Each structure stands twice: as structure tokens, then as C-alpha cells.
Amino acid sequence: MTTISIEEAQAKLPDLIHRLHSGDEVVITENDQPVARLVHTAAETLLKPRQPGILRGSVVYMAPDFDAPLEDFREYME
């Protein structure tokens, strides 16, 4: 963890950002008190777009009483 003053951070902000690596952290201080933290964030991984119907046919068996109310919840249903 690196600590720098706010004045130094203002002068070198682009350089500070480009030097950060995964897990690195820079604490910015003003009057020897921490006021901000720069932390490297990982780039978001791109996900494939969803395709409707991709699991069609994967349910092999469904009980005949699948959507029947549960006995435990009968008092809440009345």
C-alpha cells in the first residue's frame, strides 16, 4: 500500500492510475489523514448473450401434483 499527499496525487493522477496492478492500493492523504483510496478493479468478463429455449426438453419427469399447494402451507392459503 502506497501513501501519497493529495497535492502529489493531483499532479500524478494519470500515472498513478496506469501503474496500479491487481491488488494494488494507493491511499491519498490530506494533512496526514487518509481521505481517499485508489484500488485496481478487474475488467468485467464478457458473457455470451442468453438464448431462449436452450434447455428445452431437459425436464424428463414432472410429478402430477407439481403445482398442488403444500400441506405445510394450507393454513396460509385459506
C-alpha positions as CSV (number, residue, x, y, z in Angstrom):
1,M,0.0,0.0,0.0
2,T,1.4,3.3,-1.1
3,T,0.5,6.6,0.6
4,I,0.8,10.0,-1.1
5,S,-0.4,13.5,-0.4
6,I,-3.4,15.0,-2.2
7,E,-1.2,17.6,-3.9
8,E,1.1,14.9,-5.3
9,A,-2.0,12.8,-6.4
10,Q,-3.4,15.8,-8.3
11,A,-0.1,16.2,-10.2
12,K,0.4,12.5,-11.0
13,L,-3.2,11.0,-11.1
14,P,-3.0,9.6,-14.7
15,D,0.4,8.0,-13.9
16,L,-1.0,6.6,-10.6
17,I,-3.9,5.0,-12.3
18,H,-1.9,3.4,-15.1
19,R,0.6,2.0,-12.6
20,L,-2.0,0.2,-10.5
21,H,-1.9,-3.6,-10.8
22,S,-4.3,-6.2,-9.5
23,G,-4.4,-6.0,-5.7
24,D,-2.5,-2.7,-5.5
25,E,-3.8,0.2,-3.5
26,V,-2.9,3.9,-3.1
27,V,-4.1,5.9,-0.1
28,I,-4.4,9.7,-0.7
29,T,-3.9,11.8,2.4
30,E,-4.6,15.4,3.3
31,N,-2.9,16.8,6.4
32,D,-1.7,13.3,7.2
33,Q,-5.2,12.0,7.3
34,P,-6.5,9.4,4.7
35,V,-9.2,10.9,2.5
36,A,-9.4,8.5,-0.5
37,R,-8.2,5.2,-1.8
38,L,-7.3,4.2,-5.4
39,V,-7.8,0.4,-6.0
40,H,-7.3,-1.5,-9.2
41,T,-10.6,-3.1,-10.4
42,A,-10.7,-6.1,-12.7
43,A,-12.2,-5.8,-16.1
44,E,-15.6,-7.3,-16.5
45,T,-15.7,-10.6,-18.3
46,L,-17.9,-10.6,-21.3
47,L,-20.8,-13.0,-21.1
48,K,-22.5,-14.7,-24.0
49,P,-26.0,-13.4,-24.7
50,R,-28.7,-15.7,-23.4
51,Q,-30.5,-17.9,-25.9
52,P,-34.2,-18.7,-25.1
53,G,-35.1,-22.3,-25.2
54,I,-31.6,-23.7,-24.7
55,L,-32.8,-26.1,-22.0
56,R,-36.0,-27.2,-23.9
57,G,-36.6,-30.9,-23.4
58,S,-34.3,-31.2,-20.3
59,V,-37.1,-31.9,-17.8
60,V,-37.7,-35.6,-18.1
61,Y,-40.3,-36.1,-15.4
62,M,-42.7,-33.8,-13.5
63,A,-45.0,-35.1,-10.8
64,P,-48.7,-34.8,-11.5
65,D,-49.2,-32.8,-8.3
66,F,-46.3,-30.5,-9.0
67,D,-48.3,-27.3,-8.7
68,A,-50.6,-28.5,-5.9
69,P,-50.5,-26.5,-2.6
70,L,-48.2,-27.9,0.0
71,E,-49.7,-29.4,3.1
72,D,-47.5,-27.3,5.4
73,F,-48.9,-24.1,3.9
74,R,-52.6,-25.0,3.8
75,E,-53.4,-22.7,6.7
76,Y,-51.9,-19.7,4.9
77,M,-53.8,-20.5,1.7
78,E,-57.2,-20.4,3.4
